[in-house]
Amino acid sequence: MDMSDLDIARRFYAEELRAVADLQSEALVRAFAKVPREHFLGPGPWQVFSPGSETDWTTKDADPMRLYHNLLVVIDAERHLNNGCPSFLAFLIDELQLQPGEHVVHIGCGTGYYTAIMAEVVGSKGHVTAIEIDSGLAGRAHSNLSYLSHVEVFEADGGEKDPGSCDAVLVNAGATHPRSIWLDSSRPHGRLLMPLTVTEDTDRGGEGRVLKVIRQPQGFTASFISGVRIFPCVGGRDDEMNQRLKEAFKRGDAKSVHSLRRDRHEPSDA
């Protein structure tokens, strides 16, 4: 079957993400080559910007080909919301090590693009629960993802909505601490990825590190896998924890983190 120019562009885009993010999952690369990004971003032209840049520009036309690059796309300029950096989200999804048939939870799903990517990876025998607290974004995600029968979208607080037992959780917003449900819902060997961030101005997001947590028979292993700058997680922030996290990051010993404890214990240097 002959491929259209748009099909070819999606394949080049997927290979670009493979190279930039060092993706290991072939299923993930195939998903980025298949899912139509324009379906989740509304009509163009679009405001876009490069990773690490503070300057955005508008694409010169509404040709979907403009979207198949490692660019962030603005979805709400007034609130400084964007669709996320494709290479960074690809890296995070790759770290979840998703397998066909698994149940994955996407907290802060936005308009649903990366939810659809994960839905392709777990396949029709898998299940994806998408949770978005913002009513406007949740409505868009519900409409955008309606073609995928194995995806459910909920307008809810991702720290309170019980998704049922799951194999993986991706939190797509910056929190000061893990919410209990994210850990309680995890199956044995379940994976949780969450940005732990410090904020100064809650309207502009914060900076921190992405924590990867894995449920083991005797508790939770945990490690920081990358830095991050991301918008805040509504309901997932606490002023006291924000200050404690700021002080912890200042020590510069993030690489020493190997586990997560949920029991009450005295602070120590460990």
N, C-alpha and C positions, 0 to 999 in steps of 0.2 A: 504494500500500500504506500502510495506517495505521501510524503510528509509536507505539510504546509510550512510557510516561512515561520509562522508562530510556533509550530511544533519544534522546528529546528532551533528557534530562539530559546525555547524552554529547555531543550537538551543542553545547549551551550551554557545556559544559566545554571543548570544542575551540576554540570561539570566544573563550572567556576566555583560553586559552593563546595564541591568535593575537595578541590585544591586548596581553597582559602581556609576551610575549617578542618581539613584532613579527615573527612568523613570515612568511617569504616563500614557503615551499613549500605549495602547495595540497594536494599529496599527503600531506604531513605532517599538516596539519589534518584531512584526511579519515581518516587513520590513528588519530588521537586520538579521533575521533568514532565509530570502529568497534570498536577493541580493548576487550574487557571487562576493566577494571582489577581488578574483584573476583575474576576467575579466577586472578590471580597473587598474591593477598594472604591467602588462607585465609579461614575463616569469621569473620564479625563477631560482636559489635561489635569495632571497631578502635581502637587508640591512634593519635591523629593530632596534628599540631601545624602551626602556620603557619610559612612561611619566615621565618627570622630570630628565631624565638621559642625559648626554652628550656623553655617550659611546654607539656606535652601534656595531652590529655584523651581520654576514651573516648566514642565515638559512642553515642548513647542507644539505638540498636538496630542490628540487622544488615542493615538495608535498604541495598543497594548504591548507592542514590542518594546516600548520605552520602560516597561516595568521589569524586564528580564535581565536585570543587573543587580549587583549587590548594593542596592540603595534602600534607604528608609523612605517610606511614603507617609506623608501627613494625613491623618484621618480626622483630627480636630485641632486646628491651629490655635484656637483660643485657649484650649487646655493643654497645649503642648503635647498632644498625644500622636503617636505614630504607629505604624504597622510593625515596628521592630526591625532590627538588622538581620537580614536573611542568613548571613554566614554565622552570626552569633546564635540565633535560634536553632539553626541546623546543628551547630556544635552541641547545644544543650540536649536536643532531641536524640542525637547520636549517643550522648552519655547515658541516656535512659535505657539503652540497649533493648528496645522494644522488640517483641517477638509476635508472630502471627497468633491471633486468638486471645491476646492479653487485653485486660481492662486498664485503660489509662485515663487519668483525670487531668483536665486542663483548667487551671484556676486563673481567671483573668484572661479569658479567651479572646477579648476584643471582638473583631468582626469575623473571626473564625478561620483565618487562612492557615495558621499553624496547626489548628485543630484538625483541619482537613488533611494536612500532611501526615499527622500521626494516625488518622483514620485509615489512610492508604497503607501505612506500614503494618498496622495490626490486622488489616484485612476485614472482610465482611463477617468472619467468625469471631472477630474481636469486638470490643465495645469502647466507645469514647464518651466520657461525661464532661461536658463543657459548662463551666460556671462563670458568670459575669455579673457583677454587682450593678453596673451602670445600665439603666433600663434601655437607653438608646442603642448602646452597643450590643446588648443582649438581644434586642429585637432584630438588629441587622444580622447577628450571628445565627439566630434561629432561621431566618429567611435564607441566608447564604448556604447553610449546612443542611437544608431540608432534603437535598438530593441524596444524602447519605443516611440510609436506614439504621445503621449501627451507631449513630451519633445522637446523643440527647443534649439539649441545651437548657440550662436553668438560669433564670434571673435570681440570684441569691448571693449572700455573703459566703465566699468560698471557705471561710473558717468555721462556718456553722452548718452548712449543707452537708449532710451525710451522703456520700456517693456510693456507699457500700464497699465491700472489700475490693481492693484493686492491686494491680501489679506495679503501677508507676504513677507518680504525681509530678506535674510540672506547674510550679507557681510562677506566673508571668508578671510579677510585681514585687517591689521591695518591702520586706517585713523586718521587724526587729527581733522576731522570735518565731519558732514554728507553732502553728496552732495545733491543738491536741488532735483534732480530727484527721489532720494530715498524717499523723503517726499511727493513730488508732486504726485507720482504714487499711493500712499497709499489710499485705499478705507476707508470709515468710519469703525473704529475699526480695521484697518489694523495694523500689527505688523512689526517693524523693529528691527533687531539685528545687531549691528555693534561694532567691537572692536575699542575703542579710545586708541591709543597708542603713547608713546613717544619713539623716536628712537635716538640713538647715532651713530650707524653704519647702514646705510640703507640697506646694503647687508645682515645683520644678523637679521633683524626684530627688534621688539621693545616690550616693556611691557606696560601694562595699564589695562583698565577695559572694560568689555562688557556692552554697553548701550542698554537697551530695551526701545523702543519708541512705543507708541500706539496712533493712531489718534483718538481724541475725538471730539465731536461737537464743543467745544470751543477752540481747540488747541491740543497740544501733551503732554501727560503725559510721563515721562521718569524716569528711575532708573537704577543704575548699579547693575548687577546681579552676576558678578564674576570677578576675575582677569583673565588676559590673557597674553600670550607671543606668538606672531605670526608675520609672514613675512609682509612687508609693502604693502599697497594698492597703486599701481601705479596710479597717478593722484589724489589720495585722501590725499595728504600730503602737508602741507604748513609750511615753516620754522618758521614764526611768531606764528602760531597756535601751533606748536610743543613746542615752549618755553612757551607759555601761559598755555598749558596743563600740562607741567612739573611742573610749579609753582602751578597750581591748585591741582594736585595730591599730592604735598608735604604738602599741608595744612591738608590732611588726613580727609577731611570731605565729602568723596564721598557719604556716606549714606544720606546726606542732600539733594541730588538731587531728585526732584520730577516732574520736567517739563522741556520742551524744548521750548525756545523762538526763533522765527525767525526774529522778528522786531528789528531794531536798538535801543539800549538802553544803558544808562550809566552803567558802571560796578558797582556792589554793592557786599555786603557780602553774599547775598542770592544765 
